[in-house]
Amino acid sequence: MRTYLADYRNSVFLEHEIQMLCSAFEEAWRVVEANPDTYVPVDNPDLLRHMLAEQIVYVARNGICSHSGLRDAGFHRIGADSPTM
């Protein structure tokens, strides 16, 4: 996620926001990895991770700023329902 955010570091997000984005991403990715049969098949994990990161950044830039909102938007992008946590 930090690699994906490198282009935004000085122009869009503050460090504490980057930490929240990374946390939401990592939480979502752990759920996907732990439930491969429940979520989108991971034929190309790098592409799936990129799509997840891209969506989280997109919604953050457009006003979603809660950890759960960011995480859930990531699930939506990869075609999965948000988990019950």
GUTOR-732290 format. One record per atom (N, C-alpha, C): x, y, z; residue in one letter; residue number from 0. Coordinates in pm, 1 decimal, padded with zeros to 6 digits. Atoms other than C-alpha are relative to their C-alpha. Example, Ala and Ser with C-alpha at 12.3 -4.5 7.8 and 13.67 -1.06 7.14 Angstrom:
BEGIN
<pt <00089.0,-00119.0,00000.0>,'A',0>
<pt <01230.0,-00450.0,00780.0>,'A',0>
<pt <00090.0,00120.0,00000.0>,'A',0>
<pt <-00082.0,-00119.0,-00006.0>,'S',1>
<pt <01367.0,-00106.0,00714.0>,'S',1>
<pt <-00077.0,00109.0,00073.0>,'S',1>
//
This chain:
BEGIN
<pt <00083.6,-00118.9,00000.0>,'M',0>
<pt <00000.0,00000.0,00000.0>,'M',0>
<pt <00087.6,00124.6,00000.0>,'M',0>
<pt <-00085.6,-00119.5,-00002.8>,'R',1>
<pt <00278.4,00246.5,00082.3>,'R',1>
<pt <00064.1,00025.2,-00135.7>,'R',1>
<pt <-00055.3,-00016.4,00133.8>,'T',2>
<pt <00430.7,00181.8,-00259.1>,'T',2>
<pt <-00102.8,00066.3,-00090.6>,'T',2>
<pt <00107.0,-00056.9,00080.4>,'Y',3>
<pt <00098.3,00260.1,-00421.2>,'Y',3>
<pt <-00023.4,00147.1,00037.1>,'Y',3>
<pt <00025.2,-00135.7,-00047.9>,'L',4>
<pt <00065.9,00576.9,-00210.0>,'L',4>
<pt <00116.3,00096.5,-00023.8>,'L',4>
<pt <-00118.2,-00085.8,00015.5>,'A',5>
<pt <00411.9,00711.1,-00296.4>,'A',5>
<pt <-00029.7,00125.3,-00082.2>,'A',5>
<pt <00033.0,-00115.8,00083.6>,'D',6>
<pt <00265.2,00939.8,-00563.0>,'D',6>
<pt <-00085.5,00103.3,00072.2>,'D',6>
<pt <00092.5,-00089.0,-00070.2>,'Y',7>
<pt <00021.8,01092.0,-00312.4>,'Y',7>
<pt <00058.3,00060.1,00128.1>,'Y',7>
<pt <-00053.0,-00035.1,-00131.5>,'R',8>
<pt <00246.9,01139.4,-00009.0>,'R',8>
<pt <00004.7,00150.4,00026.2>,'R',8>
<pt <-00017.4,-00143.1,-00026.0>,'N',9>
<pt <00319.3,01510.7,-00048.9>,'N',9>
<pt <-00116.2,00086.6,-00047.1>,'N',9>
<pt <00103.5,-00084.5,00056.7>,'S',10>
<pt <00004.7,01623.5,-00221.4>,'S',10>
<pt <-00140.6,-00023.6,00054.2>,'S',10>
<pt <00137.1,00029.2,-00036.2>,'V',11>
<pt <-00302.8,01452.4,-00081.1>,'V',11>
<pt <-00016.5,-00043.3,00145.2>,'V',11>
<pt <00020.7,00060.9,-00131.1>,'F',12>
<pt <-00259.1,01256.1,00241.2>,'F',12>
<pt <00108.3,00037.0,00100.5>,'F',12>
<pt <-00091.6,-00020.6,-00111.3>,'L',13>
<pt <-00102.4,01334.1,00575.5>,'L',13>
<pt <00042.4,-00136.3,00053.0>,'L',13>
<pt <-00054.1,00127.7,-00048.8>,'E',14>
<pt <00100.9,01068.1,00756.0>,'E',14>
<pt <-00103.5,-00080.4,00078.2>,'E',14>
<pt <00098.7,00077.2,-00076.8>,'H',15>
<pt <-00179.2,00973.0,00997.6>,'H',15>
<pt <-00109.2,-00056.8,-00091.6>,'H',15>
<pt <00097.3,00052.0,00096.3>,'E',16>
<pt <-00414.1,00933.1,00700.4>,'E',16>
<pt <00057.4,-00119.5,-00075.2>,'E',16>
<pt <-00067.5,00111.5,00066.6>,'I',17>
<pt <-00162.8,00710.5,00524.3>,'I',17>
<pt <-00000.3,-00122.5,00090.4>,'I',17>
<pt <00002.4,00111.9,-00093.9>,'Q',18>
<pt <-00142.4,00497.0,00836.6>,'Q',18>
<pt <-00137.7,-00066.1,00003.3>,'Q',18>
<pt <00134.8,00055.7,-00000.8>,'M',19>
<pt <-00520.8,00455.2,00837.2>,'M',19>
<pt <-00027.9,-00074.9,-00130.2>,'M',19>
<pt <00016.9,00067.8,00128.5>,'L',20>
<pt <-00525.0,00368.1,00465.7>,'L',20>
<pt <00072.0,-00134.8,00000.0>,'L',20>
<pt <-00077.9,00124.1,-00005.4>,'C',21>
<pt <-00253.1,00109.0,00519.6>,'C',21>
<pt <-00065.0,-00101.8,00092.7>,'C',21>
<pt <00065.1,00088.8,-00095.0>,'S',22>
<pt <-00431.5,-00036.8,00819.8>,'S',22>
<pt <-00126.5,-00061.4,-00058.5>,'S',22>
<pt <00122.6,00049.9,00063.2>,'A',23>
<pt <-00762.9,-00066.5,00632.5>,'A',23>
<pt <00033.9,-00100.6,-00109.6>,'A',23>
<pt <-00043.0,00090.0,00106.3>,'F',24>
<pt <-00583.7,-00226.2,00338.3>,'F',24>
<pt <00048.0,-00133.0,00056.8>,'F',24>
<pt <-00056.1,00123.0,-00057.9>,'E',25>
<pt <-00391.7,-00477.2,00551.4>,'E',25>
<pt <-00109.3,-00085.3,00063.7>,'E',25>
<pt <00110.2,00075.2,-00060.8>,'E',26>
<pt <-00705.8,-00574.9,00742.2>,'E',26>
<pt <-00083.0,-00069.0,-00108.3>,'E',26>
<pt <00078.1,00058.6,00109.1>,'A',27>
<pt <-00899.1,-00630.6,00420.4>,'A',27>
<pt <00076.4,-00114.3,-00065.9>,'A',27>
<pt <-00078.5,00103.2,00066.3>,'W',28>
<pt <-00615.0,-00829.1,00265.9>,'W',28>
<pt <00011.4,-00125.8,00086.5>,'W',28>
<pt <-00005.7,00116.5,-00089.5>,'R',29>
<pt <-00583.0,-01055.3,00571.9>,'R',29>
<pt <-00128.6,-00082.0,-00009.6>,'R',29>
<pt <00128.4,00069.9,00011.2>,'V',30>
<pt <-00953.1,-01139.4,00544.7>,'V',30>
<pt <-00007.5,-00075.8,-00132.2>,'V',30>
<pt <00001.8,00066.0,00131.3>,'V',31>
<pt <-00920.3,-01218.3,00173.3>,'V',31>
<pt <00090.1,-00124.0,00002.4>,'V',31>
<pt <-00092.3,00113.5,-00004.4>,'E',32>
<pt <-00618.4,-01441.7,00232.7>,'E',32>
<pt <-00050.8,-00112.9,00088.8>,'E',32>
<pt <00048.8,00101.0,-00094.7>,'A',33>
<pt <-00783.8,-01620.6,00524.4>,'A',33>
<pt <-00124.6,-00071.9,-00050.9>,'A',33>
<pt <00125.8,00055.7,00051.5>,'N',34>
<pt <-01100.1,-01692.6,00322.5>,'N',34>
<pt <00001.1,-00009.2,-00152.0>,'N',34>
<pt <-00011.8,00001.2,00145.5>,'P',35>
<pt <-00994.8,-01777.4,-00032.8>,'P',35>
<pt <-00123.2,-00055.3,-00071.2>,'P',35>
<pt <00119.8,00055.0,00064.7>,'D',36>
<pt <-01314.3,-01971.5,-00102.8>,'D',36>
<pt <-00119.2,00094.0,00010.9>,'D',36>
<pt <00110.3,-00093.2,-00021.9>,'T',37>
<pt <-01539.3,-01693.3,00025.6>,'T',37>
<pt <00012.3,00121.8,-00089.3>,'T',37>
<pt <-00023.5,-00121.3,00076.9>,'Y',38>
<pt <-01382.1,-01406.8,-00161.9>,'Y',38>
<pt <00046.5,-00032.3,-00140.2>,'Y',38>
<pt <-00040.3,00013.9,00138.7>,'V',39>
<pt <-01270.8,-01350.9,-00516.8>,'V',39>
<pt <00119.3,-00095.6,-00011.1>,'V',39>
<pt <-00116.3,00087.9,00017.9>,'P',40>
<pt <-01040.3,-01629.2,-00639.5>,'P',40>
<pt <00125.4,00082.8,-00029.3>,'P',40>
<pt <-00123.2,-00077.7,00012.8>,'V',41>
<pt <-00685.7,-01504.6,-00617.8>,'V',41>
<pt <00090.4,-00066.4,-00103.9>,'V',41>
<pt <-00084.0,00053.1,00107.1>,'D',42>
<pt <-00546.7,-01607.1,-00957.4>,'D',42>
<pt <00123.0,00087.5,-00020.0>,'D',42>
<pt <-00109.4,-00095.5,00014.2>,'N',43>
<pt <-00331.7,-01295.9,-00968.3>,'N',43>
<pt <00000.9,00088.2,00124.6>,'N',43>
<pt <00004.2,-00074.3,-00126.5>,'P',44>
<pt <-00266.6,-01179.2,-00611.4>,'P',44>
<pt <00052.5,00143.1,-00010.2>,'P',44>
<pt <-00052.8,-00136.6,00012.9>,'D',45>
<pt <-00060.1,-00876.7,-00718.8>,'D',45>
<pt <-00104.3,00094.4,-00059.1>,'D',45>
<pt <00105.0,-00082.0,00059.6>,'L',46>
<pt <-00342.1,-00747.5,-00937.2>,'L',46>
<pt <-00112.8,00024.1,00099.5>,'L',46>
<pt <00106.5,-00013.9,-00099.2>,'L',47>
<pt <-00598.0,-00811.7,-00665.5>,'L',47>
<pt <00040.5,00098.6,00109.7>,'L',47>
<pt <-00048.8,-00095.2,-00101.5>,'R',48>
<pt <-00384.3,-00626.5,-00407.7>,'R',48>
<pt <-00001.1,00142.2,-00054.8>,'R',48>
<pt <-00000.8,-00132.2,00062.6>,'H',49>
<pt <-00344.2,-00337.1,-00650.9>,'H',49>
<pt <-00142.3,00056.2,-00008.2>,'H',49>
<pt <00139.1,-00044.7,00009.6>,'M',50>
<pt <-00720.9,-00319.2,-00709.5>,'M',50>
<pt <-00053.5,00041.6,00136.2>,'M',50>
<pt <00042.9,-00030.6,-00136.3>,'L',51>
<pt <-00783.0,-00322.4,-00334.6>,'L',51>
<pt <00058.6,00134.0,00044.2>,'L',51>
<pt <-00066.4,-00125.5,-00037.4>,'A',52>
<pt <-00528.9,-00045.1,-00273.3>,'A',52>
<pt <-00057.5,00117.8,-00078.3>,'A',52>
<pt <00052.0,-00105.9,00085.9>,'E',53>
<pt <-00657.0,00159.5,-00565.7>,'E',53>
<pt <-00137.5,00048.0,00047.3>,'E',53>
<pt <00133.9,-00038.7,-00044.5>,'Q',54>
<pt <-01014.6,00154.4,-00438.9>,'Q',54>
<pt <00003.5,00071.8,00134.2>,'Q',54>
<pt <-00010.1,-00064.4,-00130.9>,'I',55>
<pt <-00919.4,00243.3,-00083.7>,'I',55>
<pt <00048.6,00143.7,-00015.9>,'I',55>
<pt <-00049.6,-00135.6,00024.9>,'V',56>
<pt <-00722.2,00544.2,-00209.3>,'V',56>
<pt <-00108.4,00084.7,-00067.0>,'V',56>
<pt <00104.9,-00073.4,00071.9>,'Y',57>
<pt <-01004.2,00644.1,-00445.0>,'Y',57>
<pt <-00107.6,00050.7,00096.4>,'Y',57>
<pt <00107.4,-00043.8,-00089.4>,'V',58>
<pt <-01270.2,00651.4,-00174.8>,'V',58>
<pt <00051.7,00096.6,00106.1>,'V',58>
<pt <-00057.1,-00094.9,-00096.2>,'A',59>
<pt <-01037.1,00827.3,00068.4>,'A',59>
<pt <00011.5,00138.7,-00061.9>,'A',59>
<pt <-00010.9,-00129.2,00068.7>,'R',60>
<pt <-00977.0,01100.8,-00187.4>,'R',60>
<pt <-00136.2,00064.0,-00022.3>,'R',60>
<pt <00134.8,-00050.2,00024.0>,'N',61>
<pt <-01353.1,01134.8,-00227.4>,'N',61>
<pt <-00084.1,00008.4,00126.6>,'N',61>
<pt <00071.1,-00032.2,-00121.9>,'G',62>
<pt <-01443.6,01176.6,00136.7>,'G',62>
<pt <-00025.7,-00109.9,00100.7>,'G',62>
<pt <00016.1,00106.5,-00099.5>,'I',63>
<pt <-01465.8,00833.7,00300.2>,'I',63>
<pt <00124.6,00002.2,00086.8>,'I',63>
<pt <-00119.2,-00012.3,-00084.0>,'C',64>
<pt <-01240.4,00864.8,00599.8>,'C',64>
<pt <-00001.8,-00090.8,00122.6>,'C',64>
<pt <-00000.8,00092.6,-00113.3>,'S',65>
<pt <-01338.8,00592.2,00844.5>,'S',65>
<pt <00072.3,-00128.2,-00039.9>,'S',65>
<pt <-00073.2,00124.7,00023.1>,'H',66>
<pt <-01132.0,00277.6,00878.7>,'H',66>
<pt <-00091.2,-00105.3,-00061.5>,'H',66>
<pt <00091.3,00102.8,00050.4>,'S',67>
<pt <-01432.0,00050.0,00825.3>,'S',67>
<pt <-00054.5,00037.3,-00138.4>,'S',67>
<pt <00047.2,-00043.1,00131.0>,'G',68>
<pt <-01558.3,00257.8,00532.1>,'G',68>
<pt <00103.4,-00025.3,-00108.3>,'G',68>
<pt <-00108.0,00024.6,00094.8>,'L',69>
<pt <-01221.0,00232.7,00359.7>,'L',69>
<pt <00013.2,-00149.4,-00027.4>,'L',69>
<pt <-00012.2,00146.0,00013.0>,'R',70>
<pt <-01195.1,-00141.1,00425.7>,'R',70>
<pt <-00114.8,-00056.2,-00084.3>,'R',70>
<pt <00117.2,00052.1,00070.1>,'D',71>
<pt <-01549.6,-00207.5,00304.3>,'D',71>
<pt <-00001.7,00040.4,-00147.1>,'D',71>
<pt <-00008.4,-00044.0,00139.2>,'A',72>
<pt <-01495.4,-00002.4,-00011.7>,'A',72>
<pt <00099.5,-00086.2,-00077.0>,'A',72>
<pt <-00096.4,00090.8,00062.5>,'G',73>
<pt <-01193.0,-00219.5,-00085.0>,'G',73>
<pt <-00063.8,-00132.7,-00035.1>,'G',73>
<pt <00069.9,00125.8,00028.0>,'F',74>
<pt <-01406.0,-00532.8,-00056.5>,'F',74>
<pt <-00094.5,00016.4,-00118.4>,'F',74>
<pt <00094.0,-00023.9,00108.6>,'H',75>
<pt <-01664.2,-00381.6,-00288.4>,'H',75>
<pt <00071.7,-00002.0,-00135.2>,'H',75>
<pt <-00076.9,-00009.5,00125.6>,'R',76>
<pt <-01398.2,-00313.6,-00556.5>,'R',76>
<pt <00041.4,-00136.4,-00052.1>,'R',76>
<pt <-00044.8,00130.9,00045.7>,'I',77>
<pt <-01280.3,-00672.3,-00563.3>,'I',77>
<pt <-00116.7,-00098.3,-00012.6>,'I',77>
<pt <00117.1,00083.1,00022.2>,'G',78>
<pt <-01634.9,-00801.5,-00589.5>,'G',78>
<pt <-00038.6,-00086.8,00116.2>,'G',78>
<pt <00031.1,00079.0,-00118.7>,'A',79>
<pt <-01671.2,-00925.4,-00235.2>,'A',79>
<pt <-00089.4,00080.0,00092.7>,'A',79>
<pt <00078.6,-00065.1,-00103.8>,'D',80>
<pt <-01918.7,-00849.7,00038.0>,'D',80>
<pt <00090.5,00032.5,00116.9>,'D',80>
<pt <-00075.0,-00035.3,-00120.7>,'S',81>
<pt <-01788.6,-00678.0,00348.6>,'S',81>
<pt <-00020.5,-00109.8,00103.2>,'S',81>
<pt <00013.9,00104.2,-00102.3>,'P',82>
<pt <-01717.7,-00927.8,00623.7>,'P',82>
<pt <-00071.6,00053.0,00122.1>,'P',82>
<pt <00054.6,-00037.5,-00130.8>,'T',83>
<pt <-01901.6,-00926.0,00951.2>,'T',83>
<pt <00114.4,-00013.4,00097.9>,'T',83>
<pt <-00116.0,00002.8,-00089.3>,'M',84>
<pt <-01631.9,-00830.4,01196.9>,'M',84>
<pt <-00040.3,00036.9,00139.2>,'M',84>
//
